[in-house]
Amino acid sequence: MADNFNFELVSPERLLLSQMVTEVVIPATEGEMTVMANHAPTMTTVKPGIVSVRSASGSKQNYVVFGGFADILPTGCTLLAESAVPVEELNKDELTRRIEAAKKELEDAEHHEHKSKLEHFIMELTHLRGVVQQD
């Protein structure tokens, strides 16, 4: 049986989750990572994607995050999201709105680095929309 650790998912709007869990899968910018108890201390940025949480009771919850960062310690993990909602509360029109807003910003972007970041962000949101619509 896996050890438990404390996980908190926080967005500027609210604390979405604070509970003992056995496993959290985070969409880190360097690749998806699974966090379990006694994980090595790590800090990582988070890209738009699905955070999958397995509680100590065995139930599984999924949340959509739109970037942020995670602070991981052997005793717990805190994910500070730019924005986050439970998957079942996600309004698919909101994803489309965010994609369109990013495309508009891309049209007005002047610097190559900013354009590149926006193109990558649009790609991540488009992929996320496809993943969410399949569920």
N, C-alpha and C positions, 0 to 999 in steps of 0.2 A: 504494500500500500504506500502510495506517494505521501511525502511530508506536505504539510500545509504551510502557506505563508500568506501574509497580508497583501492584498492588491487594492489599489485605489485608482479609479479613473475619474479625472477631474477636467471639466471644461470651464471656460469663463462664466457660463450660465449657471452651472450647478455641479454638485458632486453626484456623478452617475452611479458609482459603485464603490463600496468600501466593505470588503469581506475577506474571509479566509478562503483561499483557493488552492488547488493542487497544480494548476497549469494555466499559463496565459500565452497566447500566440499573438505576437506584435508585428505589424507591417513596418519594420525598420527600413530606413532608406538604403541600407547595405544588403537587405534581404530579410525575408521573414525569419523571425527568431522565436523559439519557445523558451519561456522562462519557467523555471521550477524552483522549489525551495533549495537553498544553499547555492544559488547561482553566483558566479563571480561578480564582483562589483563592476557595473557597466553603466555608461550613459550613452544613449543613442537618440538620434532624431527619428521621427516617425513620419511616414508618407501617408497620403490618403489610402484608406483600406479598411479591412475588417479586423477587429480585435476579437479573438475568440477566448472566452473565459470558462474554465471548468471549475466549478465550486467544490468545496470540501464534501458536499453532499452528493456530488457526481453529476449535477445538472450542468447544462452548457448554455451560455448566453453569448450572443454576438452583438457587437457595437460597431457602428461606422464612425471612423475618425477622419478628420480632414487635416492631418498634420499635427505636429507637436514634438514632444520629446519624452523619453522614459528614463527614469532613474531606478536602476536595479541594484539591490543589495542582497546578501544571502538570506536576510530575514523578511524581505518584502520588495514590492515594486510599485512605483507611482508613475502613472502615465498622465502627463499634463497635455491635454489635447487643445488645439486651436478651436476646434468645434467637434462635438460628438453627440450621437443619439443612438438609442437601441435600434437595431436593424428594423424591427417591426414598426418603429415610429418614423422611419425615413420616408419622406415624401419624394418620390422619384422625380417629380417636377423640380424639386430643389436642386438635385444633381444637374439636371439640364440647365437650370438657371445659372448655376456656378460655372458650368462649362462655357455657356454663352458669354458670361461676364469676363471670363479669362480670355476668350477669343477676341472680345472687344478690346481688352487691355493689350493684347498682343498686337493688334492693328496699330495702336498708338505708341507702342514701345520703340525706343530709339536705340538703346544699347544692346549689343549682341548678347551679352551675358543675361540681361533681363529677358530678352526674347527666348533664349535657350531654356531658362527656368520656366517660363510660361508654357512653352511647348511641352516640356516634360510634365508639368502640372496638368495640362489638358489631357495628355496621354493617360496619366494615372486616374484622373476623374472618369474618363471614358471607359477605361478598363473596369473601374469600380462600378460604374453604371451597369455594365454587362454582367458582372458577378452578382450584383444585387437583384437584377431582373430575372436571373436564372433561379433564384431561391423561391 
